[in-house]
Amino acid sequence: MQPPSVSENLNPGDYLLSVHDIFLRFGGVNVLAGVSTGVREGEIFAIIGPNGAGKTCMLNCINRFYHPSSGKIFFEGRDISRFKAHDIAALGIARTFQNVELFKGMTVIDNIKLGRHVHLDTGLFSAGIYFGSARKTELALRKEIEESIIDLLEIEHIRKKKVGTLPYGLQKRVELARALAMKPRVLLLDEPVTGMNLEETEDITRFILDIHEEWGVTVILIEHDMGVVMDISDRICVLDFGIKIAEGEPEEIRHNEQVISAYLGEKDLAYSRLGA
């Protein structure tokens, strides 16, 4: 049974984005079992838990890659439970993935530009022949990307390279850039530093903080690196086998016995794992 928490019986108007009693079933298995939580505007909100806890499934429900079996999702107090994936993107909910999802044969700048397509309104004919408003839009978009996103993420030196030739750490940075091109209100980050060395992890963490502070973007973060989670999160939601077992500020979560048990089942090792 899901334990009581401050996020049960949520008022959607109190949160920028909230999920209410979400169930997700594959066959007879509950991947998410009655999860409710809310993210306030301007927060860095982390979702953590052991492998198979349902963390990525939660993001997939939010941006409609998966359709929950039951429950509701609200954005700015509006029920978006039945919106399609492209409608969610148009609202300003952007996403990066656990595994890099880029067009490897295209250049960095062209991959980034694809993130803006949900906001473009040039006609099919003008876009096809690169004429008139389509050309003006293209030039303005490239200028904006060059001056803001590429500078912010420090990828000027690779902007014309094909993505498939880049090392993993830079590909993850390009994927983050593409998400930023969507002008997000909410940024969903699925394990942004997994597989990175210490220097790459520090860079991505710094970029997340810059995006949050300079752009005012609300961040929902899934990450196994507990040092990163504890350092930058305002609040944390903990899932285990599809059930929410805890929610609170980092210091509260760090010392939660149920969270420690869910991770390793041994107190000393768990404290180390949770960044204590």
FIDOMAR-813716 format. One record per residue (C-alpha): x, y, z; residue in one letter; residue number from 1; chain. Coordinates in nm, 2 decimals. Each point is the difference from the previous one (the first is absolute). Layout:
      c1      c2      c3  code  pos  unit
       X       Y       Z     a  NUM     A
...
***
This chain:
      c1      c2      c3  code  pos  unit
    0.00    0.00    0.00     m    1     A
    0.12    0.35   -0.08     q    2     A
    0.11    0.18    0.32     p    3     A
   -0.16    0.34    0.09     p    4     A
    0.19    0.30   -0.14     s    5     A
   -0.05    0.37   -0.05     v    6     A
   -0.07   -0.05   -0.36     s    7     A
   -0.32   -0.21    0.04     e    8     A
   -0.33    0.18   -0.07     n    9     A
    0.19    0.25   -0.21     l   10     A
   -0.16    0.33   -0.11     n   11     A
    0.12    0.03   -0.36     p   12     A
   -0.01    0.38    0.03     g   13     A
    0.29   -0.01    0.26     d   14     A
    0.24   -0.16   -0.25     y   15     A
    0.13    0.06   -0.34     l   16     A
   -0.02   -0.37   -0.08     l   17     A
   -0.16   -0.27    0.20     s   18     A
   -0.09   -0.37   -0.04     v   19     A
   -0.30   -0.15    0.18     h   20     A
   -0.04   -0.36    0.09     d   21     A
    0.18   -0.12   -0.31     i   22     A
   -0.01   -0.37   -0.08     f   23     A
    0.19   -0.15   -0.29     l   24     A
   -0.05   -0.37   -0.07     r   25     A
    0.18   -0.23   -0.25     f   26     A
   -0.20   -0.32   -0.01     g   27     A
   -0.07   -0.09    0.36     g   28     A
    0.29    0.20    0.14     v   29     A
   -0.04    0.34    0.17     n   30     A
    0.31    0.20   -0.12     v   31     A
   -0.15    0.30    0.18     l   32     A
   -0.24   -0.05    0.28     a   33     A
   -0.20    0.30    0.11     g   34     A
    0.28    0.26   -0.01     v   35     A
   -0.09    0.36    0.08     s   36     A
    0.25    0.29    0.02     t   37     A
    0.03    0.36   -0.10     g   38     A
    0.27    0.23   -0.13     v   39     A
    0.00    0.37    0.08     r   40     A
    0.11    0.26   -0.25     e   41     A
    0.37    0.07    0.02     g   42     A
    0.10   -0.32    0.18     e   43     A
    0.26   -0.26   -0.08     i   44     A
   -0.20   -0.31    0.09     f   45     A
    0.17   -0.34    0.00     a   46     A
   -0.16   -0.34   -0.04     i   47     A
    0.23   -0.27    0.14     i   48     A
   -0.03   -0.37    0.07     g   49     A
    0.17   -0.34   -0.07     p   50     A
    0.01   -0.14   -0.35     n   51     A
   -0.35   -0.10   -0.11     g   52     A
   -0.17    0.24    0.24     a   53     A
   -0.21    0.17   -0.27     g   54     A
    0.19    0.32   -0.03     k   55     A
    0.03    0.02   -0.38     t   56     A
   -0.35   -0.13   -0.03     c   57     A
   -0.12    0.30    0.20     m   58     A
    0.17    0.24   -0.25     l   59     A
   -0.14   -0.20   -0.29     n   60     A
   -0.35    0.05    0.14     c   61     A
    0.05    0.37    0.04     i   62     A
    0.10    0.06   -0.36     n   63     A
   -0.24   -0.26   -0.13     r   64     A
    0.24   -0.26   -0.13     f   65     A
   -0.20   -0.23    0.22     y   66     A
   -0.37    0.03    0.07     h   67     A
   -0.08   -0.06    0.37     p   68     A
   -0.25   -0.27    0.08     s   69     A
   -0.17    0.25    0.23     s   70     A
    0.06    0.32    0.18     g   71     A
    0.04    0.36   -0.11     k   72     A
    0.28    0.24   -0.08     i   73     A
   -0.04    0.38    0.03     f   74     A
    0.22    0.29   -0.14     f   75     A
   -0.07    0.35    0.13     e   76     A
   -0.33   -0.14    0.15     g   77     A
   -0.11   -0.14   -0.34     r   78     A
   -0.07   -0.36   -0.05     d   79     A
    0.23   -0.13   -0.27     i   80     A
   -0.06   -0.37    0.05     s   81     A
   -0.13   -0.05   -0.35     r   82     A
    0.24    0.23   -0.19     f   83     A
    0.21   -0.15   -0.27     k   84     A
    0.38    0.01    0.02     a   85     A
    0.04    0.29   -0.24     h   86     A
   -0.26    0.20    0.19     d   87     A
    0.20   -0.06    0.32     i   88     A
    0.32    0.13   -0.18     a   89     A
   -0.19    0.30   -0.12     a   90     A
   -0.09    0.09    0.36     l   91     A
    0.37    0.03    0.08     g   92     A
    0.08   -0.34    0.15     i   93     A
    0.33   -0.12   -0.14     a   94     A
    0.18   -0.32    0.05     r   95     A
    0.34   -0.17   -0.02     t   96     A
    0.05   -0.37    0.01     f   97     A
    0.19   -0.26    0.19     q   98     A
    0.15   -0.12   -0.33     n   99     A
    0.10    0.27   -0.24     v  100     A
   -0.27    0.05   -0.27     e  101     A
    0.16    0.22   -0.27     l  102     A
    0.03   -0.02   -0.38     f  103     A
    0.36   -0.12   -0.02     k  104     A
    0.04    0.09   -0.37     g  105     A
   -0.10    0.36    0.05     m  106     A
    0.21    0.29    0.14     t  107     A
   -0.02    0.13    0.35     v  108     A
   -0.17    0.32   -0.11     i  109     A
   -0.26   -0.18   -0.21     d  110     A
   -0.09   -0.24    0.29     n  111     A
   -0.04    0.30    0.23     i  112     A
   -0.23    0.18   -0.25     k  113     A
   -0.23   -0.30   -0.01     l  114     A
   -0.10    0.08    0.36     g  115     A
   -0.17    0.32   -0.12     r  116     A
   -0.23   -0.16   -0.25     h  117     A
   -0.30    0.00    0.23     v  118     A
    0.00    0.38    0.01     h  119     A
    0.05    0.07   -0.37     l  120     A
   -0.29    0.11   -0.21     d  121     A
    0.14    0.04   -0.35     t  122     A
   -0.20   -0.16   -0.28     g  123     A
    0.10   -0.32   -0.17     l  124     A
    0.06    0.16   -0.34     f  125     A
    0.23    0.28    0.13     s  126     A
    0.19   -0.24    0.23     a  127     A
    0.05   -0.24   -0.29     g  128     A
    0.16    0.26   -0.23     i  129     A
    0.17    0.20    0.29     y  130     A
   -0.17    0.32   -0.11     f  131     A
   -0.14    0.31    0.17     g  132     A
   -0.11   -0.05    0.36     s  133     A
    0.15   -0.34    0.01     a  134     A
    0.34    0.14   -0.07     r  135     A
   -0.04    0.28    0.25     k  136     A
   -0.11   -0.25    0.26     t  137     A
    0.29   -0.23   -0.07     e  138     A
    0.26    0.29    0.03     l  139     A
   -0.16    0.13    0.32     a  140     A
   -0.01   -0.35    0.15     l  141     A
    0.37   -0.07   -0.08     r  142     A
    0.10    0.34    0.15     k  143     A
   -0.19   -0.07    0.32     e  144     A
    0.14   -0.35    0.03     i  145     A
    0.36    0.12   -0.06     e  146     A
   -0.02    0.29    0.24     e  147     A
   -0.19   -0.16    0.29     s  148     A
   -0.01   -0.38    0.01     i  149     A
    0.34   -0.08   -0.17     i  150     A
    0.18    0.26    0.21     d  151     A
   -0.17   -0.11    0.32     l  152     A
    0.10   -0.37   -0.05     l  153     A
    0.34    0.08   -0.13     e  154     A
   -0.03   -0.19   -0.33     i  155     A
    0.11    0.26   -0.25     e  156     A
    0.29   -0.21   -0.11     h  157     A
   -0.22   -0.30   -0.11     i  158     A
   -0.30    0.18   -0.14     r  159     A
    0.07   -0.10   -0.36     k  160     A
    0.11   -0.36    0.08     k  161     A
   -0.21   -0.30   -0.06     k  162     A
   -0.14   -0.13    0.33     v  163     A
    0.10   -0.36   -0.07     g  164     A
    0.37    0.10    0.01     t  165     A
   -0.02    0.15    0.35     l  166     A
    0.08   -0.17    0.33     p  167     A
   -0.29   -0.10    0.23     y  168     A
    0.04    0.29    0.23     g  169     A
   -0.03    0.26   -0.27     l  170     A
   -0.30   -0.18   -0.16     q  171     A
   -0.18    0.03    0.34     k  172     A
    0.08    0.37   -0.01     r  173     A
   -0.15    0.03   -0.35     v  174     A
   -0.31   -0.18    0.11     e  175     A
   -0.04    0.25    0.28     l  176     A
    0.05    0.28   -0.25     a  177     A
   -0.28   -0.14   -0.22     r  178     A
   -0.24   -0.01    0.30     a  179     A
    0.09    0.36    0.08     l  180     A
   -0.09    0.10   -0.36     a  181     A
   -0.36   -0.09    0.09     m  182     A
    0.00    0.30    0.24     k  183     A
   -0.11   -0.22    0.28     p  184     A
   -0.20    0.10    0.31     r  185     A
    0.07   -0.35    0.14     v  186     A
    0.31   -0.20   -0.08     l  187     A
   -0.01   -0.38    0.06     l  188     A
    0.35   -0.14    0.03     l  189     A
    0.04   -0.38    0.00     d  190     A
    0.34   -0.09    0.15     e  191     A
    0.19    0.29   -0.15     p  192     A
    0.34   -0.10    0.15     v  193     A
   -0.02   -0.38   -0.02     t  194     A
    0.31   -0.14   -0.17     g  195     A
    0.20    0.32    0.04     m  196     A
    0.34    0.06    0.17     n  197     A
    0.04    0.24    0.29     l  198     A
    0.08    0.30   -0.22     e  199     A
   -0.29   -0.06   -0.24     e  200     A
   -0.23   -0.05    0.30     t  201     A
    0.11    0.34    0.15     e  202     A
   -0.06    0.17   -0.33     d  203     A
   -0.35   -0.13   -0.05     i  204     A
   -0.09    0.08    0.36     t  205     A
    0.12    0.35   -0.05     r  206     A
   -0.20    0.03   -0.32     f  207     A
   -0.32   -0.12    0.17     i  208     A
    0.05    0.26    0.27     l  209     A
    0.06    0.27   -0.26     d  210     A
   -0.31   -0.09   -0.19     i  211     A
   -0.21    0.00    0.32     h  212     A
    0.13    0.33    0.12     e  213     A
    0.05    0.20   -0.32     e  214     A
   -0.29   -0.13   -0.20     w  215     A
   -0.24   -0.06    0.29     g  216     A
   -0.07   -0.36   -0.11     v  217     A
   -0.17   -0.25    0.23     t  218     A
    0.20   -0.32    0.00     v  219     A
   -0.12   -0.36    0.07     i  220     A
    0.31   -0.22    0.03     l  221     A
    0.06   -0.37    0.01     i  222     A
    0.35   -0.09    0.11     e  223     A
    0.19   -0.28    0.17     h  224     A
    0.29    0.22    0.10     d  225     A
   -0.12    0.09    0.36     m  226     A
    0.27    0.26    0.03     g  227     A
   -0.15    0.20   -0.28     v  228     A
   -0.36   -0.06    0.12     v  229     A
    0.08    0.11    0.36     m  230     A
    0.20    0.30   -0.11     d  231     A
   -0.24    0.16   -0.25     i  232     A
   -0.36   -0.12    0.08     s  233     A
   -0.25    0.21    0.19     d  234     A
   -0.23   -0.31    0.07     r  235     A
    0.03   -0.37   -0.07     i  236     A
   -0.27   -0.26   -0.07     c  237     A
    0.11   -0.37    0.06     v  238     A
   -0.16   -0.29   -0.19     l  239     A
    0.04   -0.37    0.07     d  240     A
   -0.17   -0.27   -0.21     f  241     A
   -0.24    0.27   -0.14     g  242     A
   -0.10    0.13    0.35     i  243     A
    0.09    0.34    0.14     k  244     A
    0.17   -0.08    0.34     i  245     A
    0.12    0.35    0.09     a  246     A
    0.01    0.37   -0.11     e  247     A
    0.17    0.30    0.15     g  248     A
    0.31    0.21    0.01     e  249     A
    0.34   -0.16   -0.05     p  250     A
    0.10   -0.01    0.36     e  251     A
   -0.33   -0.16    0.09     e  252     A
    0.04   -0.27   -0.27     i  253     A
    0.37   -0.06    0.09     r  254     A
   -0.10   -0.12    0.34     h  255     A
   -0.33   -0.18   -0.09     n  256     A
    0.03   -0.36    0.12     e  257     A
   -0.24   -0.13   -0.26     q  258     A
    0.20    0.16   -0.28     v  259     A
    0.32   -0.14    0.13     i  260     A
   -0.15   -0.35    0.02     s  261     A
   -0.14    0.03   -0.36     a  262     A
    0.35    0.08   -0.13     y  263     A
    0.23   -0.25    0.16     l  264     A
   -0.16   -0.13    0.31     g  265     A
    0.32    0.07    0.20     e  266     A
    0.01    0.33    0.19     k  267     A
    0.37    0.09   -0.03     d  268     A
    0.03   -0.08   -0.37     l  269     A
   -0.33    0.17   -0.07     a  270     A
    0.11    0.33    0.17     y  271     A
    0.30    0.00   -0.22     s  272     A
   -0.21   -0.07   -0.31     r  273     A
   -0.24    0.29    0.09     l  274     A
    0.28    0.25    0.02     g  275     A
    0.03    0.03    0.38     a  276     A
***
